[in-house]
Amino acid sequence: MKLPIKERMQIDRQNVPAQDATARSRTFTEVNTGYTLALAQLEASRCLECKNAKCVAGCPVNVDIPSFVTKLAEGDLPGAATSLLGDNCLPAVTGRVCPQETQCECLCVRGVKGKPVAIGALERFVADWAQTQQQPPVIASPTGQRVAVVGSGPGGLAAAGELARLGHAVTVFEAFHTAGGVLIYGIPEFRLPKAVVAAEVARLEAMGVTVECNVVIGKTITIEELRAEFKAVFIAVGAGLPQLMGVPGENLKGVYAANEYLTRVNLMGAWEFPKAPTPVLPGKRVCVVGGGNVAMDAVRTARRLGATEATIVYRRTKDEMPARAEEIHHAEEEGIRFALLTAPSAIIGDEQGWVRGLRCLRMELGDADASGRRSPQIIRGSEYVIDCEVVISAIGTRANPLLTSTCPDLTLDRRGNIVVDPTGMTSLAGIFAGGDIVRGAATVILAMGDGKNAAAAINSWLSQTP
């Protein structure tokens, strides 16, 4: 029985249960424990089932949010799962890491005079329930068309799932030894458990998707060789080349790019060294330069590896941080320090070449820059040193030329990203691209949106191409 609108309006947003901050800051187990069924149904009952649901427009993969939320509120879990999985190939992932607060939830009408419906937490609940079931996937009859997907990150997996659903034979090529891309090597276990990603990949494989790991496109196989074997190709290799800070001392021992640091820990298990063969310098005092989600992942990882002082160094204020509000909040709870309005000027080392400190300058905000944010300005004479043994740079990434350098006919922009037309097709017929290799470093859900849109375009192209 549906609750009247008046009663729904009186229900407060349900907080997502989480581990105690002190306990979790020393373990890699997932921070949020998720809703119980009772909490999920109570939260879902807050949805007003808007006829013109603005929340859907805020979702890059166009999930029919009112549909699965309403079914959940009614207790129809199979119906909720069928609806959600019909729109989103990786809901257990997006329910955990998608920035819903700036997308679907910020458009929820419940947020006008209160708090929006917790769409992300509900998505996670339904997706986790679905992973425990054995519902057969719904796919179209085989078309006989073969499509290659380069990269098994969120964009590649989203495209693969959609193409498989349409009946095409899909092979995903992954350079690493495990499928998942940035979902595996970039996002820590305490935010996105590897078992969750593995289950999502297994579901795609059950739909007929083939995943081939340890294949480096551009080295093991070229794009031209893929074109000869497959009718269409979707490139979703991300943007994994780190940007340097450009300050003296970046070659000292104890300096990491966030990508390397997180890959060592997440993909290669360095947090279990020496049980795992890959080491990482733990550091009792660690500085992470940057203010995005990657910076939060790195600094919270350092804390879990034993850092007694784990510090974020960011040149603007907390209000300008691009990281999710939830991640900043969790970091604060876990004892992470924030050196705000602070920019690095040099990394200091000892005579043996080991990091011993980060020289910084204090900043103040001036006029807005091209991005619309106020530009930080140096305060003269404000230099000081933060003592540390490890410095991690998390100021962004750019396109890795490993693939594009071996395919000169692909048109690139000045940043080395692949240029595509409105359908996602590159300068080569039948070769599509999306995600970070096209748009630059962005979010998981935007890459998935590109993958889903490219899959539709590929399907249309295949039907029109002899």
HUGIUR-V783913 format. One record per helix or strand. SS is the DSSP state (alpha for helix, beta for strand). FROM is the first residue (numbers start at 1). TO is the last residue. If there is no record, write none. Layout:
ss,from,to
SS,FROM,TO
SS,FROM,TO
This chain:
ss,from,to
alpha,5,9
beta,18,18
alpha,21,24
beta,32,32
alpha,37,44
alpha,54,57
alpha,65,73
alpha,77,87
alpha,91,97
alpha,100,102
alpha,105,107
alpha,109,111
alpha,119,131
beta,146,150
alpha,154,165
beta,169,173
alpha,182,185
alpha,194,206
beta,210,212
beta,217,217
beta,221,221
alpha,223,229
beta,232,235
beta,241,242
beta,248,248
beta,253,253
beta,255,257
alpha,258,266
alpha,270,272
beta,285,289
alpha,293,304
beta,309,313
alpha,318,320
alpha,325,333
beta,337,339
beta,342,349
beta,354,368
beta,374,378
beta,384,387
beta,390,393
beta,397,398
alpha,401,404
beta,412,412
beta,418,418
beta,425,425
beta,431,433
alpha,436,439
alpha,444,464
